[in-house]
Amino acid sequence: MTEVKTEQFCGMTWGWTGVRGTWATAEAEDSLSKLVDLNVNWVGIAFGALQATAQSTEIRFGDEPTVTDDEVRWAIRESKARGLKVCLKPVVNVADGTWRAFIGFFDEEVPGEPSWAEWFASFTRFVVHYARIAEEEGCEMLCVGCEMVQTDKRESEWRALIAAVRAVYGGLVTYNCDKYQEDRVTWWDAVDIISSSGYYPLGDWDAQLDRIAPVVESAGKPFFFMESGCPSRVGSAARPNDWTLEGAVSGAEQAEWYRDAFDTCAKRPWVQGFMLWDWPPRLYALEDAASDDDYCVYGKPAEDVVREHYALRRQ
């Protein structure tokens, strides 16, 4: 295990979804430069690779649209040149649009049917490939999976994957479980840091932190939110995880959600911060911020909330 120092993660997720050709550009460089203005000290470099369906067993991470290895290295180096610590976050997605949380197979293998063994073999190759890059480029952290709810119960496979990662990577290892799943993962002892997706409704943060606290205490591990955020539209504060929710643009509602999340979590010393969702490699024009209803806070009221909170947490 890698020793974890107590620190505040004042971070932002950058680069999603990692489409080939959108990194290592002048626009991407400008995006990273503007990100630094938020008082961030960490960046989560996130990108996706595809499998065809939720029951496919081959993750085609060398193919388009996934960013190339050179683009990944570019993003790491550009981030570190700006004084940021890096968490590399390779994520598997499903090409037909099914959310990755539904990737799953029969509990017991059946001849002729796709299996957990086949899938984890491909997934391990995928993660270990980027673990090697993370080691070579000096990334401080690697996130080995994101919101893969149906896989969480496969404890032995996850332990084997993490062991394979540690054979080639010496930095911190985390797993980003989905919202409401923090108390369902049984192998937190295998990682260095517990992390989850903090998409909790406005006004519900205290209740959820009460639920998560015993998990963190029992595991004896640091904790932060590897993802957390809210779109800037009416209704999203009550359903911040729902990127498809329809509603009028509302920068005020997004800012209110951020204040609630930050203020509530600041009262819990064991919550060591956030890697907020998200900051794209190609930002919209500043004059278009008032009409953008997605998660990015650039040019919106929530940007000031984030900047001020991170300035305080880094003191």
N, C-alpha and C positions, 0 to 999 in steps of 0.2 A: 504493500500500500504506500502511496505517496502522502507525505505529511501535508496537511492543509493548514495554512495560516488563517487566522481570523481576519477577514477583510470585508469591505463592502463591494459588492458587484454592482457597479453603476454602469450597466451595459445596454447595448442595443443589438438586435439581430440585423445583419446586413446581407444583401445579395440575393434574397429569395426571388424566384425559385431556382436560381442558378442556371439560367438559359445560356447555352453556348453562344458566344459572341457579344454578350452584354457586359462581361467583365473585361478588365484590361483595356478600357476605353477612356477617352477624355471625360465622358459623362460619369463613368464609374469613379474615376479619380476625384472629380468634383463632388460626388455624393459622399465619399469618405471624408473629404476635407470639411464639408459642412457638418458631418456627423460629429466631428471632434468638438464643435462649438457647443454641444449639449452637456459638456462636462463629463463625458463618458470616460471610463478607465478600462473597460472591456468591450470587445466586439465579438458577437457570435456570427461566424461566417457560415451561412447556411445555404445548402443547395440540395437538389433532389436528383435521384436516379429512378428509372422506371422499371416496373414489372408489368406485364400485360394486363393481368386481372388479379383479383384478391386471392385466387387459388393457383397462380403461376409460381414457379419455383426458380426462375432465373431473373436476376436483377442485372440489367444491361447498363452498367455504370460507365462503360467505355464509349457508349453511343450517344448521338444527339438525342434529346436536347441538353443533356448534362454538360456542364462546363468542363473544359479540358483540365488536365493536371497542371498545365502551364498557367491557366487562368486562376486555379486555386492557389498556386504558389504566388502569383502576382498579388492576389487579395491579401494573403498573409503578410507578405513583405511590405506592401503599402500600408497596412494597418499598423504593423510594428514600427515602421518609419515615422508614424504619427504618435508614437508613444503608447499605443494600446496593447493590452494583453489580448490574446486570441484564444477563443474556444472554437475549434473546428467542428462543424455539425453536418455530416453527411446524412441525408434522410432518404428513405425509400418511399416512393409514391406509386400509385396505381394508374396506368395509362388510360383506363376507361373512366376515370373520375371517382372511383370508389375510394373513400377515405381509408388511409393506411391502418386505422384502428380495427378494420374488419378483415385484414389479412389473417387467414386461419385455415386449419386443416383438421382432419379427424384426430381425436385424442390418441387413438391407437392406429398404427400403420395398417393399411389395407393394400394388398398387392394390386398394382395397376393404377392406384390412385395417388395424386400428389401428396407429399408427406412433409411433416415438420422437419425431418432429417434432411431432406433435399433442400428445403427452403433455407434452413439455418446454415447449411453448407455454403450456399450462394451468398447469403447475407453476411456471413463471416468473412468471405473473400472480399466483399464490398467494404466492410468496415475496416478490416486490417489493411487494405490498400491505402486508405486515407490515414490510418494510424501511422503508417510508415512516412507519409508526407508530413504529418503533424510533427513527428519526431525530427525529421530532417530539417524542417523549417523553424523548429523551436516553439511550437504552439504550447501555451501553458496548460490547455485543457482540451479534451476530446469528449464530445457527446456521442455515445455509442448507439443511441436510438431515440426516437421521438414518438410519443403517443401511440404506441403499438399495443393497444389494450389486450387483444386476443393472444399476443405472444407473452404477456407478463407472467402467465401461469407456467410457462415452460422454464422453470428454474434451472434445471441442469444444463439446458442449452445456453441460457444466458451466462451462467458461470463459466462454461467452456469458451464462449465467445470472448468474454472479458479477459480470461487467462491468455487467449491468443493475442488479444490487443496488448496486454502488458508485456508479452514476449518481444514486442517490437517498439513499444512506446513507453517512455518513462515519466510522462506528465500526469496531470490529474485526469481522472476518469469520472464521468457522470452519466446518468441515464435520465432523460426527460420523460417522466410518466405523464399521462394525461390528467386533466382536472378530475377531481374526486377519486383518483386512483392511488393516492399517496399511501393509504393504509392497506392496500391490496398487494403490493409488491413484497415478496418474501425474501428477496436476495439483496437488500440494500447494503448488507455488510460487504458485498463484493466490489462496490464502487467507493470512490473517495468522497464524493459530494452527492447528496440527494437533491434532485431538482424536479420541478413539475411545471405544468402549464397553468398559470394563475389567471384564468378567465372566469373570475367569480363576480356575481352580480353586485351592483351598487347596494351597499347596506348589508351584504352577507359576508363580508370579509372576516369579521370577528368569529362567526360561527364556524367558518371553514378553517381558520387558524387554530381554533380550539380543537378541531378534529385532527389536524396535522401535527400539532405539538407533541402528543405522545409518541408518534412515529419517530420524529426526530430525536426525542429524548431517549427512546429505547434503542435506536440504532447508534446513538452517540456520534452522529455525523453532522457536518455543516449542511446547511440548507439554503437554497435560493430558488427563485422562479426563473427557470430557463426560458420560458416564454410568459408574456403577460401583456395585455393591451386591450384596446376597445376602439371600434370604428367611430368615426365622427358622423353619426346619424341618429335621428330620433329613434328611441327604443333599444339602442345597442347597450346602454348602461345596464339594462336588465338581462341582456343576452349577449355579453361581449364575445363569446366564442362563435357566434353565428355570423359568418361573413356574408351569408346570403340574405340576411334580414333586410327587408325593404323599409325605407324611411327617409324622411327629408334630411338634408345635410344639417348637422348640428355640432359645430366645434365646441359650443358651450357644454353639451352633454358629455362629450369626450373628456373635456377638461375636468368636469365634476367627478367623473369616474376615476381619473388619475389621482385627484386629490384624496378621494376616499381610500383608494388602494394604498397610496403612499402613507397617509396619516395613520391608518390602522396598522399597517405592517411595521411602521417605525416604533410602535409601542411594544413590539416583540423582538427582543435583541437577537433571538435565534434565526430570524429571517435576515439573511445577509445580503439581500438585494434582488436585483432584477436584470434580465437580459430581454429588454422590451421588444415587442413585435409591432412593427418592423420598419426598416429603412431600406428602400429599394436601391438597386445600383443605378437606376435612371430616375431621378426625381422629377416630379411635375414642376412646371414653372411656378415661381413664388406667387405670381398674380392669380394662379388657378387654385391656390390652397383653399380658399373659401368655398369652392364648389366641389372639392374632393371629399368623398365620404368613406374612405378606406382607413386602415389602421395607422398609416404614417402620420406623424405629428408635425412634419415640416411646415412651417408657416402658419400653424394653427394655434389657438389659445393653449392647447395642451403642451406645445413645445416649451413655453415659458414655465409651465408647471414642472415638467421634467428637468429642465435646466436648473431651476432653483432647488429642487429636491436633491439632485445629484451634487450640487455645490455644497449643500449642507451635510450630506452623508460622507463627503470626501474630506471634511475638515478634521 
